[in-house]
Structures are given as C-alpha cells and as structure tokens.
Amino acid sequence: MSNMLALPGPALTTPALTGPAGLSRKAKAAIIVQFLLNEESDVPLDALPEDHQAELTLLMGNMRYVDRETLNTVIQEFADELEAVGLSFPGDMAGALSALEGKISDRTAARLRKEAGVRQTGDPWKRINALDEKYIEELVLSESIEVAAVMLSKIDVGKAANVLANLPGDKSRRISYAVSMTTGVTPDAVDRIGLSLAAQIDAVPPKAFKDGPDARLGAILNYSNSAVREELLTNLEEDDKDFAEAVRKSIFTYANIPERLNAIDVPKITRDVDPDMLATAIAASEAEEEQRTSDFLLSNMSKRMAENIKEEADAKGVVKPKVGEKAMGAVVAAIRDLVTVGEIELLDPDADE
C-alpha cells in the first residue's frame, strides 16, 4: 500500500469513478483503504510517512463512490500484487536497524546509527514506557518538573505510580501538582518531549555488562566455597559496606532457598535434581540455615519421596564438606536453571520490608 501511495499520479476530484482505466496508484490505494475500513479491518496507517497519510486523507476526502466493477478490479489487482511479492525489505538504514534490533550487538547497532545519521524509529513513548522503573526514575530526576509531569502522564499508570512513590517527597509533590497543569499541553509538545528523551536514551553508550557489578560478583560467589565466600565478603565490607550488602542480597545459596523459593515449586526441583544428589545435600546439612533448607524441601515434597530421600540421607552418614557443597550447589543450579527458562520465579526477600 505504501508503494501505491509513493508512486506519482494525479489527485482525483471527480465525484464518481466508473472504471479502473486511468486511475493513479494513489487513488487505487485510497479505494483499498476505504474498502478495508468498511470491512472494519485494522489498517495501521500511522506506520506510513506523514506526507503519505496526509495525501491519502485528501484523496479520500475528494472521492465519492466507485462502481462494483471498478472496486472488484482494483481489489483483484491489489491481491495479485501482494501474491507476487516474494520478500520485502525495510528500504532504509533506520528500518533495517529496527528490524535487526536484538539480532546484532548493541555496539554494532550504535556504530551504524551514528555513521548513517539515523535515530531509533518508532513511537518514542513506547520506548520510554518499555524502560525499567529505575531508569525512568533517573530520567525524571534529571528533567524539569514540567517534563517529568508529561513523562509520568504518558507511561503506564502502574509504572508511573511506582516511580512517583520512589521519588523524594518534595519532588514527588511538585510533579503531582504539575500533572494537574498539563491540560493545555499540545500533542506537538508531547511529541517533542518524547523525541528529546529518546535522543538522550540513544546517546547513552551501550554497556559491556547487562547485570550490575553486585549481581555479577554475587553470581561468581554462588559457586565459591562458603568459607572463601564469607571471608571475601567480610573483607569487602571494610572497603565498601554498601556494595558488600548489595552483593550479599544478590547471592543465592542453599541456605537462601526457604526465603527465595516458593513452596509450591519444590516438586519441580525434585524432578530436576538427582535423588542421590538431593539426599547427599540433606545429609551434609550441618549448619542451622542448611538444616532449615533441608526441612523446607522435605516438608514440601510428596510424603513418600520425603521418606525415601530422608532414608537415603541417613544411610550416607557423615558427608565430606566438599561432597556436600557440590550436592548443595547442584540443587541451587537446578533452581537457577528453572528461573532462567521462566518456569519458576524467585521471591524477593525484601518484598515485605
């Protein structure tokens, strides 16, 4: 359809069309659009360039009606053209980059955008709304009260409420009042604000690491010996207490299972962990936190399985520390794998704070 609108042809001012001969491709496109609208089909005309949208609107405003034969001929021609298309491409660098988003590296995409002089396409507000709340909060704090009010008015209500709740009291109050003053803001102003914010997002250089430093170090320490892990964290607290606390929160070990794993997900864990490995982990549970985890797992699996696992654990006697840690690590790894594939979600230990 965009091809029809892009090709040259005279605008129609005649009130009636009684034959396809002499019709411009733009006029035929207008006929197709009107037909689809009459059929209550969803026609995403906003995806067309603005000048094409305007020209299409003018054409449809000047036309009155077409006879059945003309309509059928135009529809058949349009259908034939669609069937003849084997493959279509974006047609420009901006479209190609948007199509390949997530398929090529962020670094490559940023370099190509800079070299081609193109910005991210699409509705800027959709991009802004897709950001995580922490990033939106940073944007709000860096902008004026008036811009922040527009921003919170354009994103999802739930997300806006969470961002507003996390702002300092005075800033939150002033933005809330400014929202009441946005009645006279024009659509053009909202568009300009959205494009300006999107430009700021594009200007941020891509990060080498997806996760924060606390999460990365926590993931490393998950697989470390417990004694080594605790010694490192103790030393880290002397250098940076806040960072050490953030790392502790990101660590997920066998002892953290009761507070992070939903009880109803325990059967999924027992399905993925070798029974002998699970029995070894339970037999090796000596510390109070480890015993609490073992009790949590046993009490939330089937009674028959719990009895079998407990019997196997008792038969193992004293388990060497390295063997026990390996078994506990296997249980934790199974949980993390299920989280990665989206089968379960870990609970937030700070949710009730």
Secondary structure as the mmCIF struct_conf table of DSSP 4:
data_model
#
loop_
_struct_conf.conf_type_id
_struct_conf.id
_struct_conf.beg_label_comp_id
_struct_conf.beg_label_asym_id
_struct_conf.beg_label_seq_id
_struct_conf.end_label_comp_id
_struct_conf.end_label_asym_id
_struct_conf.end_label_seq_id
HELX_RH_AL_P HELX_RH_AL_P1 SER A 2 ALA A 6
BEND BEND1 LEU A 7 LEU A 7
HELX_LH_PP_P HELX_LH_PP_P1 PRO A 10 LEU A 12
BEND BEND2 PRO A 15 PRO A 15
STRN STRN1 ALA A 16 LEU A 17
BEND BEND3 PRO A 20 PRO A 20
TURN_TY1_P TURN_TY1_P1 ALA A 21 GLY A 22
HELX_RH_AL_P HELX_RH_AL_P2 ARG A 25 ASN A 38
TURN_TY1_P TURN_TY1_P2 GLU A 39 GLU A 40
HELX_RH_3T_P HELX_RH_3T_P1 LEU A 45 ALA A 47
BEND BEND4 LEU A 48 LEU A 48
HELX_RH_AL_P HELX_RH_AL_P3 GLU A 50 ASN A 62
STRN STRN2 TYR A 65 VAL A 66
HELX_RH_AL_P HELX_RH_AL_P4 ARG A 68 ALA A 84
BEND BEND5 ASP A 92 ASP A 92
HELX_RH_AL_P HELX_RH_AL_P5 MET A 93 ALA A 99
TURN_TY1_P TURN_TY1_P3 LEU A 100 LYS A 103
BEND BEND6 ILE A 104 ILE A 104
HELX_RH_AL_P HELX_RH_AL_P6 ASP A 106 ALA A 116
TURN_TY1_P TURN_TY1_P4 GLY A 117 GLY A 117
BEND BEND7 GLY A 122 GLY A 122
HELX_RH_AL_P HELX_RH_AL_P7 PRO A 124 ASN A 129
TURN_TY1_P TURN_TY1_P5 ALA A 130 ALA A 130
BEND BEND8 LEU A 131 LEU A 131
HELX_RH_AL_P HELX_RH_AL_P8 GLU A 133 SER A 142
BEND BEND9 GLU A 143 GLU A 143
HELX_RH_AL_P HELX_RH_AL_P9 ILE A 145 LYS A 154
BEND BEND10 ILE A 155 ILE A 155
HELX_RH_AL_P HELX_RH_AL_P10 VAL A 157 ASN A 166
BEND BEND11 LEU A 167 LEU A 167
HELX_RH_AL_P HELX_RH_AL_P11 GLY A 169 VAL A 179
TURN_TY1_P TURN_TY1_P6 SER A 180 MET A 181
TURN_TY1_P TURN_TY1_P7 THR A 183 GLY A 184
HELX_RH_AL_P HELX_RH_AL_P12 PRO A 187 ALA A 203
BEND BEND12 VAL A 204 VAL A 204
HELX_LH_PP_P HELX_LH_PP_P2 PRO A 205 LYS A 207
BEND BEND13 ALA A 208 ALA A 208
BEND BEND14 LYS A 210 ASP A 211
HELX_RH_AL_P HELX_RH_AL_P13 PRO A 213 ASN A 222
TURN_TY1_P TURN_TY1_P8 TYR A 223 TYR A 223
BEND BEND15 SER A 224 SER A 224
HELX_RH_AL_P HELX_RH_AL_P14 SER A 226 ASP A 239
HELX_RH_AL_P HELX_RH_AL_P15 LYS A 241 SER A 250
HELX_RH_3T_P HELX_RH_3T_P2 TYR A 254 ASN A 256
HELX_RH_AL_P HELX_RH_AL_P16 ILE A 257 ARG A 260
BEND BEND16 LEU A 261 LEU A 261
HELX_RH_3T_P HELX_RH_3T_P3 ALA A 263 ASP A 265
HELX_RH_AL_P HELX_RH_AL_P17 VAL A 266 ASP A 272
BEND BEND17 VAL A 273 VAL A 273
HELX_RH_AL_P HELX_RH_AL_P18 PRO A 275 ALA A 283
TURN_TY1_P TURN_TY1_P9 ALA A 284 ALA A 284
BEND BEND18 ALA A 287 ALA A 287
HELX_RH_AL_P HELX_RH_AL_P19 GLU A 288 SER A 299
TURN_TY1_P TURN_TY1_P10 ASN A 300 ASN A 300
BEND BEND19 MET A 301 MET A 301
HELX_RH_AL_P HELX_RH_AL_P20 LYS A 303 LYS A 316
BEND BEND20 VAL A 318 VAL A 318
HELX_RH_AL_P HELX_RH_AL_P21 PRO A 321 THR A 340
TURN_TY1_P TURN_TY1_P11 VAL A 341 GLY A 342
BEND BEND21 GLU A 343 GLU A 343
TURN_TY1_P TURN_TY1_P12 PRO A 349 ASP A 352
#
